[in-house]
């Protein structure tokens, strides 16, 4: 299930595509390893705790999670992933942010530039579109008969959330990035079933894309980014027609 907000759909469609291609565990493994560099104990490492929760929500096996933690903490050799963020434009003037984790900066830069160019877009300089997005914690809770909307809203706000909204088939809880870990943990302790919980980039405004060629090029670009092992997350401000 996913919310009908534009940014939630962007993320969840990506997640489903990753799972279908068998890529999601590889990408989550990198996230866990990076987080574990700051400490292998999730009780004292909030970032690691959050990524483990995200991995478990995607049904990542415990032994796979543990291996990723050991890689990050150095038990299984050094991991030298570098986090690099690329920005640019897709067809139709759509703003795109591409988050990567790589051990080969030149390869990844070349791949990202190729994907932009091949699909009618262009890679820009750092900061060219980042100002169009806000970094926020986003927690999605499925709409269920067993969940009382007002009670959930009070729990979220009391835990430190900034905003709460009810979508067609989900509830969305927005937090400041610094408060995300605490809010997620408080909701988890309160028994709130979360579809997803992560720090994300939410566009301040969206661009409605109606030209069929632009839609085709943007979707192809997103598919190619999803297929690239170095790409962790892609954010954009396109309002695309729902895909059946």
C-alpha positions, -999 to 999 in steps of 0.1 A, spaced: 0 0 0 11 36 -5 -3 70 0 -16 90 -28 6 120 -22 30 127 -50 62 122 -30 49 90 -13 40 75 -46 74 84 -60 92 65 -32 69 35 -30 67 29 -67 105 29 -66 105 5 -37 82 -19 -56 104 -17 -87 135 -24 -67 119 -55 -51 108 -68 -84 143 -66 -97 159 -81 -66 179 -49 -60 164 -38 -27 185 -59 -4 217 -48 -21 208 -12 -16 196 -17 20 228 -36 28 249 -6 17 228 17 39 232 -6 69 270 -9 63 273 29 62 252 34 93 272 7 112 304 26 107 293 48 135 287 18 158 274 -17 154 249 -15 183 215 -2 172 206 6 208 232 34 208 232 41 170 198 57 161 206 58 124 214 21 123 183 13 143 162 33 117 178 15 87 173 -19 103 136 -11 108 134 -1 72 151 -33 61 128 -54 82 98 -37 67 111 -49 33 114 -85 47 152 -85 46 165 -116 65 182 -112 98 214 -129 87 216 -106 57 212 -76 80 238 -89 104 263 -95 76 258 -59 65 264 -46 100 296 -67 102 308 -53 69 302 -17 81 318 -23 115 349 -38 99 345 -74 110 343 -86 74 368 -62 59 367 -25 52 338 -9 34 347 23 16 314 35 1 312 72 -6 279 90 -5 275 114 -36 245 134 -45 239 144 -81 213 169 -93 199 177 -127 168 180 -149 147 154 -166 127 159 -198 101 187 -194 122 207 -169 115 182 -140 140 186 -111 158 154 -101 181 145 -72 200 112 -73 216 98 -41 243 73 -46 266 51 -25 297 40 -45 333 28 -42 341 42 -76 332 79 -80 342 81 -117 321 51 -127 291 64 -109 294 99 -122 296 86 -158 266 63 -153 245 90 -138 254 115 -166 247 89 -192 212 81 -178 203 118 -178 216 124 -213 201 92 -228 166 103 -216 164 139 -227 177 153 -194 209 170 -182 231 166 -151 236 200 -134 259 214 -107 256 208 -70 227 228 -56 210 235 -90 177 218 -79 183 209 -42 167 242 -31 134 230 -46 131 202 -20 128 200 18 146 172 37 120 156 60 112 124 79 82 107 63 63 79 80 35 62 61 8 43 81 -18 23 62 -55 33 67 -70 4 86 -104 2 104 -84 -7 136 -66 27 135 -84 57 149 -73 88 129 -75 113 158 -57 90 182 -29 84 156 -26 121 150 -23 128 187 4 101 191 24 115 162 23 151 174 30 142 210 60 122 197 73 153 180 60 152 145 56 184 125 26 175 104 0 148 99 -22 143 69 -49 117 59 -46 105 24 -70 82 5 -55 49 17 -28 60 42 -18 85 69 14 105 64 35 118 93 61 145 86 90 151 109 121 173 111 150 151 101 166 155 135 135 143 152 127 114 128 144 86 148 127 95 180 93 99 164 96 66 146 107 48 178 79 63 198 53 52 172 69 17 171 67 14 208 30 26 206 22 -4 183 17 18 152 21 -4 121 42 16 96 43 8 59 75 28 56 96 52 76 126 71 62 142 105 58 134 117 23 133 148 0 99 163 -5 94 187 -34 81 222 -24 61 223 -57 54 198 -84 54 200 -122 24 184 -140 38 164 -169 12 157 -196 32 153 -228 34 116 -236 70 117 -248 81 135 -217 63 109 -195 79 81 -214 114 96 -211 110 104 -174 97 69 -166 126 53 -186 151 75 -167 137 64 -133 138 28 -144 174 31 -154 184 48 -121 165 21 -102 185 -6 -121 218 10 -112 234 -7 -81 251 26 -71 219 45 -69 202 44 -36 173 69 -40 159 92 -67 137 122 -59 119 144 -84 91 169 -86 71 155 -115 34 149 -112 30 118 -135 -1 100 -144 -7 69 -123 7 38 -139 -17 8 -140 
